[in-house]
Amino acid sequence: METLIILGGALLFFVLLMISIALHELGHLSFAKLFGVRTTQYMVGFGPTMWSRRKGETEYGIKWIPLGGYIRMIGMLPPRKADAPGTVRSSSTGPFQGLIESARGAALEEVRPGDEDRVFYSKKWWQKFLIMLAGPAMNILLAVLFFGVLIMGIGVDNATPVVSSVSKCVIPADQAGRECKAGEPLTPAAAAGLSAGDRIMSYEGTKIGSFAQLQRLIRDSGGRTVPVVVQRAGKTIPLQVKVTTNQLVSLDKPGKTETVGFLGITPLIAKERQGPGAVADQMGQLTTRTVGALIGMPQKMVGVWHAAFSDQKRDPNGPIGVVGASRIGGEILASNNNAVNKVSWFLSVLASVNFAVGMFNLIPLLPLDGGHIAGALWEALKRGLARVVRRPDPGYVDVAKLLPLTYAMAIFMIVMGALLIYADLVNPIHFTG
């Protein structure tokens, strides 16, 4: 039964990812049509066509290999500026030049008489910028939407100033997890009579609004007897608590221990809805982590290789493919968490994957969207400088000259994708929430 739930959850997650990809391509398509670029295909997937239908000048369809998608716009590669529009010289000066000219010819075969103003390369730089940005922006907006539902609608787990449990004795941090031994002193909380369900209203005269606030007050009060007011079963109860000290992990320097005040309570974890600021903070933190992950991806892929072809443990924070992400989605739905937590984790992973896809596509290298975005910005800069120094308009940027690098990048992406799929099958990252 558990296996069926995992498979069902993985399939659901995979379908949602494909919908995200479809929306990514819809972003490109919408702006391409808005600016009059003739778009001949809108496809989800690669390889042979499973199903398609033509509407107007565009063929809409689904391909058999569901690992991405694309739209086909005419004039993605421009003619050489020395050539007349719609023609390509047949001469070449080497293998790379021949490759470039061959690709130009194939791209320009779709350009028909009357399409001169409908080719991608002839559009204004800001139009090309928006067309290519719209795809990654769609994924990032989906991530914001999912995190908004999670943070503002469902709420996130937060420690509250409500007692979940009371420790019986004082146990140092380096011995955490063991049972109390005979003769060990009671914790201050146990000695004062605190019990599960008590809400701490004030501590040493300070009104308590969060557990984080309470935690720091407790740590700063070691060795003193402090007044504590709790709410229990609707009644307000004042207590005097003699706070002891203990060796605990530092709040400001993780991994280090320090001698601080100790009460001996575990907070109740509850979901609390937060505002738009929390969503913005989440996106800011996610951006920092994602940029760092993208910079370190080549090194991380070496770890994926070792994990795929040896007994090396897979890095849970390393790259993951569509198959692995879908598997985690299935494991979330099959876990022992309650329904709300399952939905929360599911949305969180789906949002994170969408954000990673959007950010990856912004890398300024062809064939990624970011390569075309960089080309549009470079065109804007060149034309702007030409106006300043009163030189002739340099025209569009010839992205075709970067085709050798584009093909190398495409090969790297194919190899990386295949390696991630294999690693996700033989040595997957598992959900541990």
C-alpha positions as CSV (number, residue, x, y, z in Angstrom):
1,M,0.0,0.0,0.0
2,E,2.8,2.4,0.9
3,T,4.5,1.7,-2.4
4,L,1.3,2.6,-4.3
5,I,1.0,5.8,-2.3
6,I,4.6,6.7,-3.2
7,L,4.0,6.0,-6.9
8,G,0.8,8.0,-6.9
9,G,2.4,10.9,-5.1
10,A,5.4,10.8,-7.4
11,L,3.1,10.8,-10.4
12,L,1.1,13.8,-9.0
13,F,4.3,15.7,-8.3
14,F,5.6,14.9,-11.8
15,V,2.4,16.1,-13.5
16,L,2.5,19.3,-11.5
17,L,6.1,19.8,-12.6
18,M,5.0,19.3,-16.2
19,I,2.3,21.9,-15.7
20,S,5.0,24.3,-14.4
21,I,7.0,23.7,-17.5
22,A,4.0,24.3,-19.7
23,L,3.4,27.6,-17.8
24,H,7.1,28.5,-18.3
25,E,6.7,28.1,-22.1
26,L,3.4,29.9,-22.0
27,G,5.2,32.9,-20.5
28,H,7.5,32.9,-23.5
29,L,4.6,32.3,-26.0
30,S,2.4,35.1,-24.5
31,F,5.1,37.8,-24.9
32,A,6.2,36.5,-28.3
33,K,2.7,36.8,-29.6
34,L,2.2,40.2,-27.9
35,F,5.2,41.6,-29.8
36,G,4.3,40.0,-33.1
37,V,7.0,37.2,-33.3
38,R,5.7,34.4,-35.5
39,T,5.7,31.3,-33.3
40,T,5.3,28.0,-35.1
41,Q,5.4,25.5,-32.1
42,Y,4.5,25.3,-28.4
43,M,5.6,21.9,-27.1
44,V,5.8,20.3,-23.7
45,G,8.4,17.6,-23.8
46,F,11.0,16.6,-26.4
47,G,11.4,13.9,-29.1
48,P,8.6,12.5,-31.2
49,T,5.2,14.1,-30.9
50,M,2.6,12.3,-28.8
51,W,-0.3,14.7,-29.6
52,S,-0.6,18.0,-31.3
53,R,-3.2,20.4,-32.7
54,R,-2.7,23.5,-34.8
55,K,-4.4,26.7,-34.0
56,G,-3.7,29.6,-36.3
57,E,0.0,29.7,-37.1
58,T,1.1,27.7,-34.0
59,E,1.1,24.0,-33.4
60,Y,0.4,23.1,-29.8
61,G,1.5,19.6,-28.6
62,I,3.0,17.1,-26.1
63,K,6.2,15.2,-26.8
64,W,7.0,11.7,-25.6
65,I,10.1,12.7,-23.5
66,P,8.6,14.7,-20.6
67,L,11.9,16.4,-19.5
68,G,11.2,20.0,-20.6
69,G,9.6,22.0,-23.2
70,Y,10.1,24.7,-25.8
71,I,8.5,27.2,-28.2
72,R,9.8,27.7,-31.7
73,M,10.1,31.3,-32.8
74,I,11.3,32.2,-36.3
75,G,14.5,34.2,-36.6
76,M,16.1,33.1,-33.3
77,L,19.4,33.1,-35.2
78,P,20.0,36.2,-37.4
79,P,21.6,36.4,-40.8
80,R,25.1,37.9,-41.0
81,K,24.8,41.6,-41.1
82,A,26.7,41.7,-44.4
83,D,24.0,39.5,-45.9
84,A,20.6,40.5,-47.3
85,P,17.7,39.6,-45.0
86,G,16.7,36.0,-45.5
87,T,19.9,34.9,-47.3
88,V,23.0,33.2,-46.1
89,R,26.4,33.0,-47.7
90,S,27.6,29.5,-48.4
91,S,31.3,30.2,-47.8
92,S,32.9,29.1,-44.5
93,T,36.4,29.5,-43.0
94,G,36.5,26.5,-40.8
95,P,34.5,23.9,-39.0
96,F,33.0,26.2,-36.4
97,Q,32.1,28.8,-39.1
98,G,30.5,26.1,-41.2
99,L,28.5,25.0,-38.2
100,I,27.3,28.5,-37.6
101,E,26.3,29.1,-41.2
102,S,24.5,25.8,-41.4
103,A,22.5,26.7,-38.3
104,R,21.7,30.1,-39.7
105,G,20.4,28.5,-42.8
106,A,18.2,26.1,-41.0
107,A,16.8,28.9,-38.8
108,L,16.1,31.2,-41.7
109,E,14.4,28.6,-43.8
110,E,11.2,29.2,-41.7
111,V,11.3,32.9,-42.6
112,R,8.8,33.6,-45.4
113,P,8.3,36.7,-47.5
114,G,6.5,39.3,-45.3
115,D,8.0,37.9,-42.1
116,E,10.8,40.5,-41.9
117,D,9.1,42.3,-39.0
118,R,8.1,39.1,-37.3
119,V,11.5,37.5,-36.7
120,F,12.9,37.4,-33.2
121,Y,16.2,39.0,-34.0
122,S,14.6,42.1,-35.5
123,K,12.6,43.0,-32.4
124,K,13.7,45.8,-30.0
125,W,16.1,44.8,-27.3
126,W,13.5,45.2,-24.5
127,Q,11.0,43.1,-26.4
128,K,13.5,40.3,-26.7
129,F,14.4,40.7,-23.1
130,L,10.8,40.4,-21.9
131,I,10.1,37.4,-24.2
132,M,13.0,35.4,-22.8
133,L,12.6,36.6,-19.2
134,A,8.9,35.6,-19.1
135,G,9.6,31.9,-18.9
136,P,11.9,31.9,-15.8
137,A,9.7,34.7,-14.3
138,M,6.7,32.3,-14.5
139,N,8.6,29.7,-12.5
140,I,9.7,32.3,-9.9
141,L,6.1,33.6,-9.7
142,L,4.8,30.1,-9.1
143,A,7.4,29.7,-6.3
144,V,6.2,32.9,-4.7
145,L,2.5,31.8,-5.1
146,F,3.2,28.3,-3.5
147,F,5.2,29.8,-0.6
148,G,2.5,32.5,-0.2
149,V,-0.1,29.7,0.2
150,L,2.2,27.9,2.6
151,I,3.3,30.8,4.7
152,M,0.2,33.0,4.7
153,G,-2.5,30.4,4.2
154,I,-1.4,27.2,6.0
155,G,1.2,28.7,8.3
156,V,4.7,27.5,9.2
157,D,5.9,25.5,12.2
158,N,6.9,27.8,15.0
159,A,8.0,27.2,18.5
160,T,5.4,28.9,20.8
161,P,5.7,30.0,24.4
162,V,3.5,27.0,25.4
163,V,5.0,24.1,27.3
164,S,4.9,20.8,25.3
165,S,6.8,18.8,27.9
166,V,9.0,19.3,31.0
167,S,12.3,17.6,31.4
168,K,12.7,15.7,34.7
169,C,16.4,16.4,35.3
170,V,19.3,18.6,34.1
171,I,21.2,16.8,31.4
172,P,24.2,18.5,29.6
173,A,24.0,19.1,25.9
174,D,26.7,16.6,25.1
175,Q,24.7,13.9,26.8
176,A,21.3,14.8,25.4
177,G,18.9,11.9,24.8
178,R,19.9,9.8,27.7
179,E,17.6,8.9,30.6
180,C,17.8,10.6,34.0
181,K,20.0,8.9,36.6
182,A,19.2,8.5,40.3
183,G,20.1,11.5,42.4
184,E,20.3,14.0,39.5
185,P,18.7,17.3,40.3
186,L,15.2,18.2,39.0
187,T,15.0,20.8,36.3
188,P,13.8,24.3,37.5
189,A,10.6,23.8,35.5
190,A,9.8,20.5,37.2
191,A,10.7,21.8,40.6
192,A,8.5,24.9,40.1
193,G,5.5,22.7,39.0
194,L,5.3,23.7,35.3
195,S,3.4,21.2,33.2
196,A,2.4,20.5,29.6
197,G,-0.1,23.0,28.3
198,D,1.1,26.0,30.4
199,R,1.4,29.2,28.4
200,I,4.1,31.4,29.7
201,M,2.7,35.0,29.8
202,S,5.6,36.9,31.3
203,Y,9.1,36.1,32.5
204,E,10.8,38.3,35.1
205,G,8.3,41.0,34.4
206,T,8.7,40.9,30.6
207,K,5.6,40.1,28.5
208,I,6.3,37.1,26.3
209,G,5.3,37.2,22.6
210,S,7.4,34.3,21.2
211,F,9.4,31.4,22.3
212,A,12.6,32.9,20.7
213,Q,12.2,35.9,23.1
214,L,11.5,33.6,26.1
215,Q,14.5,31.4,25.2
216,R,17.0,34.3,25.3
217,L,15.5,35.6,28.6
218,I,15.9,32.2,30.2
219,R,19.5,31.9,29.0
220,D,20.3,35.3,30.5
221,S,18.8,34.5,33.9
222,G,21.0,31.6,35.0
223,G,21.5,31.5,38.8
224,R,18.6,33.8,39.7
225,T,15.1,33.2,41.0
226,V,12.7,34.8,38.6
227,P,9.0,35.5,38.7
228,V,7.1,33.6,36.0
229,V,3.4,34.0,35.1
230,V,1.7,31.1,33.3
231,Q,-1.8,30.6,32.0
232,R,-3.3,27.2,32.9
233,A,-6.8,26.0,32.1
234,G,-7.9,29.7,31.8
235,K,-6.4,30.7,35.1
236,T,-3.4,32.9,35.7
237,I,-0.8,31.4,38.0
238,P,2.3,33.2,39.4
239,L,5.4,31.1,40.0
240,Q,8.9,31.6,41.4
241,V,11.4,29.7,39.5
242,K,15.0,29.2,40.6
243,V,16.9,29.0,37.2
244,T,20.0,26.9,37.1
245,T,22.7,26.7,34.4
246,N,23.6,24.1,31.9
247,Q,25.9,23.5,28.9
248,L,23.8,24.2,25.8
249,V,24.4,24.8,22.1
250,S,24.9,28.5,21.4
251,L,22.0,30.3,19.6
252,D,24.4,32.7,17.9
253,K,27.3,30.3,17.2
254,P,25.9,26.9,16.1
255,G,28.2,24.0,16.9
256,K,29.6,25.7,20.0
257,T,28.3,25.1,23.6
258,E,28.1,27.7,26.4
259,T,27.0,27.9,30.0
260,V,23.7,29.6,30.1
261,G,20.5,29.7,32.1
262,F,18.3,26.5,31.9
263,L,14.7,25.9,32.7
264,G,14.0,22.5,31.2
265,I,10.9,22.9,29.0
266,T,10.2,21.9,25.4
267,P,8.0,24.3,23.4
268,L,4.8,23.4,21.6
269,I,5.3,23.5,17.9
270,A,2.3,25.0,16.1
271,K,1.5,26.4,12.7
272,E,1.3,30.1,12.6
273,R,0.2,32.2,9.6
274,Q,2.5,35.0,8.7
275,G,2.3,38.1,6.5
276,P,3.8,39.1,3.1
277,G,7.0,40.1,4.8
278,A,7.7,36.5,5.8
279,V,7.2,35.4,2.2
280,A,9.6,38.1,1.0
281,D,12.1,37.0,3.6
282,Q,11.7,33.4,2.5
283,M,12.3,34.3,-1.1
284,G,15.4,36.3,-0.2
285,Q,16.9,33.4,1.8
286,L,16.0,31.0,-1.0
287,T,17.7,33.3,-3.6
288,T,20.9,33.4,-1.6
289,R,21.0,29.6,-1.2
290,T,20.1,28.9,-4.8
291,V,22.7,31.3,-6.2
292,G,25.3,29.6,-4.0
293,A,24.1,26.2,-5.2
294,L,24.3,27.2,-8.8
295,I,27.9,28.5,-8.4
296,G,28.9,25.3,-6.7
297,M,27.0,23.0,-9.1
298,P,30.1,21.7,-11.0
299,Q,31.7,20.6,-7.7
300,K,28.3,19.1,-6.5
301,M,28.0,17.1,-9.7
302,V,31.3,15.4,-8.9
303,G,29.7,14.3,-5.7
304,V,26.6,13.1,-7.6
305,W,28.9,11.0,-9.9
306,H,30.6,9.3,-6.9
307,A,27.2,8.7,-5.3
308,A,25.9,7.1,-8.5
309,F,28.8,4.8,-9.2
310,S,30.1,4.0,-5.7
311,D,28.8,3.5,-2.2
312,Q,29.4,7.2,-1.3
313,K,26.4,8.7,0.5
314,R,24.3,11.1,-1.5
315,D,24.4,14.8,-0.4
316,P,20.9,15.6,0.7
317,N,21.5,19.3,-0.2
318,G,23.0,18.5,-3.6
319,P,21.4,18.7,-7.1
320,I,18.4,16.6,-7.8
321,G,16.5,15.8,-11.0
322,V,12.9,15.6,-12.0
323,V,12.8,11.9,-11.1
324,G,14.3,12.5,-7.7
325,A,12.0,15.4,-6.9
326,S,9.0,13.4,-7.9
327,R,10.1,10.5,-5.7
328,I,10.4,12.9,-2.7
329,G,6.9,14.2,-3.5
330,G,5.6,10.6,-3.3
331,E,7.5,9.9,-0.1
332,I,5.9,13.0,1.5
333,L,2.4,11.8,0.8
334,A,3.3,8.3,2.1
335,S,4.9,9.6,5.3
336,N,3.3,9.4,8.8
337,N,2.8,13.2,9.0
338,N,-0.7,14.6,9.3
339,A,-2.5,15.8,6.2
340,V,-1.6,19.5,6.8
341,N,2.1,18.8,7.2
342,K,2.0,16.6,4.1
343,V,0.5,19.4,2.0
344,S,3.0,21.9,3.5
345,W,6.0,19.8,2.7
346,F,4.6,19.0,-0.8
347,L,4.1,22.7,-1.6
348,S,7.5,23.6,-0.2
349,V,9.3,21.1,-2.4
350,L,7.3,22.1,-5.5
351,A,8.0,25.8,-4.8
352,S,11.7,25.1,-4.3
353,V,12.0,23.1,-7.6
354,N,10.1,25.8,-9.5
355,F,12.4,28.5,-8.1
356,A,15.5,26.5,-8.9
357,V,14.3,25.9,-12.5
358,G,13.7,29.7,-12.9
359,M,17.0,30.7,-11.5
360,F,18.9,28.0,-13.5
361,N,17.4,29.3,-16.7
362,L,18.7,32.8,-15.9
363,I,22.3,31.7,-16.1
364,P,23.7,34.0,-18.9
365,L,24.7,31.2,-21.2
366,L,23.0,29.9,-24.4
367,P,20.9,27.8,-24.9
368,L,19.4,28.9,-21.6
369,D,17.0,31.8,-21.5
370,G,19.6,33.8,-19.7
371,G,21.9,33.7,-22.7
372,H,19.3,35.4,-24.8
373,I,18.6,37.9,-22.0
374,A,22.3,38.7,-21.8
375,G,22.3,39.2,-25.6
376,A,19.4,41.6,-25.4
377,L,21.1,43.6,-22.6
378,W,24.4,43.7,-24.5
379,E,22.5,45.0,-27.6
380,A,20.9,47.7,-25.5
381,L,24.4,48.7,-24.1
382,K,26.0,48.8,-27.5
383,R,23.2,50.8,-29.1
384,G,23.2,53.2,-26.1
385,L,26.9,53.8,-26.3
386,A,26.7,54.3,-30.1
387,R,24.1,57.1,-29.5
388,V,26.3,58.7,-26.9
389,V,29.4,58.8,-29.1
390,R,27.2,59.5,-32.2
391,R,28.2,56.4,-34.1
392,P,26.0,54.4,-36.5
393,D,23.5,52.0,-34.9
394,P,25.4,48.7,-34.5
395,G,22.1,46.7,-34.9
396,Y,21.3,43.4,-33.3
397,V,23.7,41.2,-31.5
398,D,24.7,38.1,-33.5
399,V,24.1,35.3,-31.0
400,A,24.9,32.8,-33.7
401,K,28.6,33.4,-33.2
402,L,28.2,31.8,-29.8
403,L,26.9,28.5,-31.2
404,P,30.0,26.4,-30.5
405,L,29.7,27.4,-26.8
406,T,26.0,26.8,-27.0
407,Y,26.4,23.3,-28.2
408,A,29.0,22.6,-25.5
409,M,26.6,23.9,-22.9
410,A,23.8,21.8,-24.4
411,I,25.9,18.6,-24.2
412,F,26.8,19.4,-20.6
413,M,23.1,19.8,-19.7
414,I,22.2,16.5,-21.4
415,V,25.0,14.7,-19.5
416,M,24.1,16.4,-16.3
417,G,20.4,15.5,-16.7
418,A,21.2,11.9,-17.5
419,L,23.5,11.6,-14.5
420,L,20.9,13.1,-12.2
421,I,18.2,10.7,-13.4
422,Y,20.6,7.7,-12.9
423,A,21.6,8.9,-9.5
424,D,18.0,9.5,-8.5
425,L,17.2,5.9,-9.4
426,V,20.2,4.0,-7.9
427,N,21.0,6.3,-4.9
428,P,18.1,8.6,-4.3
429,I,17.7,11.4,-1.8
430,H,14.9,10.5,0.6
431,F,12.4,12.6,2.4
432,T,13.3,12.7,6.1
433,G,10.7,15.2,7.4
